[in-house]
Amino acid sequence: MPPASTYAGYSFWLETCGDDLTPRPALDGSIDVDVAILGAGYTGLWTAYYLLKRDPSLKVAIVERKIAGFGASGRNGGWCSSKLNVSLDAVARMYGRDRARALQGALYDTVDEIGRVCASERIDAEFARVGALFVARFPYQAGMMREYAEMFERFGFGDRQGLLSREETDRRVRVRGSLGAWHCPQYARLHPARLVRGLARTVERLGGRICEETEVTGVRPGGGGARPVLSTGRGDVRARTVVLAGEAYLTRLRPCRRSVLPAYSLIVLTEPLSDAQWAEIGWQGRECLASFRISIDYLARTADGRILFGGRGAPYRFGSAIEDAFDRDAETHEMLRGFARDWFPCLGNTRFTHAWGGPLGMPRDWMPSVVCDRATGIASARGYTGHGVSASNLAGRTLADLLAGRQSALTELPIAGHRSPPWEPEPLRWLGVRYVQRAMARLDEAGEKTGRAPTGRTLAERLSRH
Ligand SMILES: Cc1cc2nc3c(=O)[nH]c(=O)nc-3n(C[C@H](O)[C@H](O)[C@H](O)COP(=O)(O)OP(=O)(O)OC[C@H]3O[C@@H](n4cnc5c(N)ncnc54)[C@H](O)[C@@H]3O)c2cc1C
C-alpha cells in the first residue's frame, strides 16, 4: 500500500483508480456563482451533475478540502445498495406505508440510474449488477433473516428478493456456518474511487469548477437580500444557494456539530487469491456479501480476485473527532482479518495487503435528510449511515429539484425535508455511543454462543441495519 501520507495511500480504491490524484488548482480569490457546494464526494458531485445537466448555463463551484473522493466516496466497500440502513417499518412509522414504499421504489430506480449514468458518461466504475447475499451464519441470524424477507414481502416487494436455502447459498458461495441467505438481486457492485473521480471529470466537462485543497472554514447564511457564502482562507464563494455536502466531516463546522455522528467503518483486503482458493469458495457471481451481524460486516470480491472485508467496531471518539490516525485502528483491523479467516478457512496464511477506513455520517434517527432552506439559501444532504453509494445519487437528484423549486416525485420522498434530531451534547454522546457499540458487539457474541436471538433484541431492531 502506498504511504498513508499520499492520497493514493488512503485506500486501495484511490491507489487503483487509474488517475494520478494530482490536486486541481485551489480557489484563488473570491468568486460569485449560482450554486456553491462544499465537498467533492458523491453527494456534491451528483448534485452538481444533475444541476448542470438540466441547466448548462448555471455557474456551479465545488470547494473541496483535499481532493475529489478523499472522503468516504473514495474509500467505501463498493456496495451500491438498493435499500437504506433504516428499515421500511421505521420509515413507515414516521411517514406512513405509502411514502415508505415510494422511497424503497426510488432506491431500486437509483441503482439503475447510477448504472445508466456510468454508461452514458463513459465512467468506467466497474458497475456490475451482481445482487447481494446476506448470509445467516448462526441461528439467531436466521431469525433476523426471515424477518427481513417478511418485511419486504409485507411492503409488496416480495418479487425483488427471496430466501435461499443453505444448499442454494452454497452453490453461490461457501461460507463457514451458512444456514441460508437473503438474496437481493437489485444490488450492484462498483469501484468507488473510479466512480467519484469519473464523476468529477464529468462535472468539469459540463462546466462545473472544482477547487481542491481549499478548506471551507465558515458558512454564512443568506437572507434579507444577502447571499449565502462559503468562506475559505483563499477567498469567499458567494452564491444563490450553498450546498453542504461534507457528510461526516460536517461535524467540524459549528452549525452542524451535532447533525451527524462520524462512525468509522474499517476495511482489510487480501492479496489476490489462487484459483484453488476460489474453487473452494465459489462466489463466481461476485455478489455483495454480508451476514446478519448486528455490529455490521460487509464483503466484496474485487475485480482482481481479492476479498475485501469491512466492518464497524472502531471506537467512537470523544467530541466527534475525525483524524487520519483513526483510519487505521490496529485492534479493529486485526479483528476483521480474524473474521475473514473464520468465514473462509481456506484463507489460512493468505496475506492481507491493505487496511484502511474512514468516517461515515450517522444521523440520530438513521434517516438521511435532503433539505433546502430558502430563507437562508443553505441546502444539505447527509446521513446515509453507510449506504451513501446509492443514496447520495438519490439525494443529488432530489437536491437538484429542490434547488430549482421544482415539485416532483423526488421532492415528495420522506428524505426530502426530513430533519433528524441532533445528537446529544458531550459527554453524554460519548457515553451513550460507546455503550451502544459495546452492547451491539455483546449481542452478537451472545447470539453466536447460545444460538438464540439475543435478549435486548429491540435494541438491534432500533439499530436497524444493512
Ligand atoms: C470504509 C467505508 C465503507 C463504506 N462502505 C459503503 C458501501 O459499501 N456502500 C455504501 O453505500 N456506502 C458505504 N459507505 C458510505 C459511503 O461511502 C458514504 O455514505 C458516501 O460516500 C458519502 O458521500 P458524501 O459525498 O456525502 O461524503 P464524502 O465522500 O465523505 O465526501 C465529503 C467531502 O467533503 C469534503 N469536506 C468536508 N469538510 C470540508 C470543508 N470544511 N471544506 C471543504 N471540503 C470539505 C471532504 O474532504 C470530502 O471529500 C462506506 C463508508 C466508509 C467510510
Ligand as a Chemical Component Dictionary entry (heavy atoms), coordinates in Angstrom:
data_LIG
# 
_chem_comp.id                   LIG 
_chem_comp.type                 NON-POLYMER 
_chem_comp.pdbx_formal_charge   0 
_chem_comp.three_letter_code    LIG 
# 
loop_
_chem_comp_atom.comp_id 
_chem_comp_atom.atom_id 
_chem_comp_atom.alt_atom_id 
_chem_comp_atom.type_symbol 
_chem_comp_atom.charge 
_chem_comp_atom.model_Cartn_x 
_chem_comp_atom.model_Cartn_y 
_chem_comp_atom.model_Cartn_z 
_chem_comp_atom.pdbx_ordinal 
LIG C1  C1  C 0 -14.936 2.440  4.989  1  
LIG C2  C2  C 0 -16.297 2.805  4.450  2  
LIG C3  C3  C 0 -17.041 1.834  3.795  3  
LIG C4  C4  C 0 -18.298 2.159  3.271  4  
LIG N1  N1  N 0 -18.949 1.233  2.509  5  
LIG C5  C5  C 0 -20.079 1.580  1.864  6  
LIG C6  C6  C 0 -20.678 0.701  0.935  7  
LIG O1  O1  O 0 -20.155 -0.372 0.634  8  
LIG N2  N2  N 0 -21.844 1.091  0.359  9  
LIG C7  C7  C 0 -22.413 2.297  0.632  10 
LIG O2  O2  O 0 -23.484 2.593  0.098  11 
LIG N3  N3  N 0 -21.827 3.173  1.459  12 
LIG C8  C8  C 0 -20.661 2.857  2.063  13 
LIG N4  N4  N 0 -20.045 3.763  2.854  14 
LIG C9  C9  C 0 -20.628 5.104  2.989  15 
LIG C10 C10 C 0 -20.459 5.921  1.711  16 
LIG O3  O3  O 0 -19.151 5.818  1.241  17 
LIG C11 C11 C 0 -20.833 7.367  2.021  18 
LIG O4  O4  O 0 -22.156 7.406  2.510  19 
LIG C12 C12 C 0 -20.754 8.276  0.810  20 
LIG O5  O5  O 0 -19.500 8.150  0.178  21 
LIG C13 C13 C 0 -20.994 9.708  1.241  22 
LIG O6  O6  O 0 -20.661 10.577 0.198  23 
LIG P1  P1  P 0 -20.561 12.116 0.504  24 
LIG O7  O7  O 0 -20.167 12.787 -0.743 25 
LIG O8  O8  O 0 -21.801 12.583 1.169  26 
LIG O9  O9  O 0 -19.419 12.237 1.612  27 
LIG P2  P2  P 0 -17.830 12.086 1.445  28 
LIG O10 O10 O 0 -17.451 11.150 0.388  29 
LIG O11 O11 O 0 -17.292 11.849 2.815  30 
LIG O12 O12 O 0 -17.383 13.496 0.914  31 
LIG C14 C14 C 0 -17.375 14.646 1.698  32 
LIG C15 C15 C 0 -16.297 15.544 1.136  33 
LIG O13 O13 O 0 -16.391 16.817 1.755  34 
LIG C16 C16 C 0 -15.081 17.301 1.948  35 
LIG N5  N5  N 0 -15.138 18.301 3.023  36 
LIG C17 C17 C 0 -15.546 18.079 4.285  37 
LIG N6  N6  N 0 -15.448 19.218 5.011  38 
LIG C18 C18 C 0 -14.984 20.174 4.170  39 
LIG C19 C19 C 0 -14.671 21.550 4.327  40 
LIG N7  N7  N 0 -14.802 22.176 5.508  41 
LIG N8  N8  N 0 -14.233 22.226 3.258  42 
LIG C20 C20 C 0 -14.124 21.628 2.047  43 
LIG N9  N9  N 0 -14.365 20.320 1.851  44 
LIG C21 C21 C 0 -14.807 19.590 2.902  45 
LIG C22 C22 C 0 -14.299 16.057 2.351  46 
LIG O14 O14 O 0 -12.901 16.229 2.188  47 
LIG C23 C23 C 0 -14.897 15.008 1.435  48 
LIG O15 O15 O 0 -14.180 14.880 0.230  49 
LIG C24 C24 C 0 -18.815 3.475  3.429  50 
LIG C25 C25 C 0 -18.067 4.433  4.101  51 
LIG C26 C26 C 0 -16.814 4.109  4.611  52 
LIG C27 C27 C 0 -16.016 5.163  5.313  53 
# 
loop_
_chem_comp_bond.comp_id 
_chem_comp_bond.atom_id_1 
_chem_comp_bond.atom_id_2 
_chem_comp_bond.value_order 
_chem_comp_bond.pdbx_ordinal 
LIG C1  C2  SING 1  
LIG C2  C3  SING 2  
LIG C2  C26 DOUB 3  
LIG C3  C4  DOUB 4  
LIG C4  N1  SING 5  
LIG C4  C24 SING 6  
LIG N1  C5  DOUB 7  
LIG C5  C6  SING 8  
LIG C5  C8  SING 9  
LIG C6  O1  DOUB 10 
LIG C6  N2  SING 11 
LIG N2  C7  SING 12 
LIG C7  O2  DOUB 13 
LIG C7  N3  SING 14 
LIG N3  C8  DOUB 15 
LIG C8  N4  SING 16 
LIG N4  C9  SING 17 
LIG N4  C24 SING 18 
LIG C9  C10 SING 19 
LIG C10 O3  SING 20 
LIG C10 C11 SING 21 
LIG C11 O4  SING 22 
LIG C11 C12 SING 23 
LIG C12 O5  SING 24 
LIG C12 C13 SING 25 
LIG C13 O6  SING 26 
LIG O6  P1  SING 27 
LIG P1  O7  DOUB 28 
LIG P1  O8  SING 29 
LIG P1  O9  SING 30 
LIG O9  P2  SING 31 
LIG P2  O10 DOUB 32 
LIG P2  O11 SING 33 
LIG P2  O12 SING 34 
LIG O12 C14 SING 35 
LIG C14 C15 SING 36 
LIG C15 O13 SING 37 
LIG C15 C23 SING 38 
LIG O13 C16 SING 39 
LIG C16 N5  SING 40 
LIG C16 C22 SING 41 
LIG N5  C17 SING 42 
LIG N5  C21 SING 43 
LIG C17 N6  DOUB 44 
LIG N6  C18 SING 45 
LIG C18 C19 SING 46 
LIG C18 C21 DOUB 47 
LIG C19 N7  SING 48 
LIG C19 N8  DOUB 49 
LIG N8  C20 SING 50 
LIG C20 N9  DOUB 51 
LIG N9  C21 SING 52 
LIG C22 O14 SING 53 
LIG C22 C23 SING 54 
LIG C23 O15 SING 55 
LIG C24 C25 DOUB 56 
LIG C25 C26 SING 57 
LIG C26 C27 SING 58 
# 
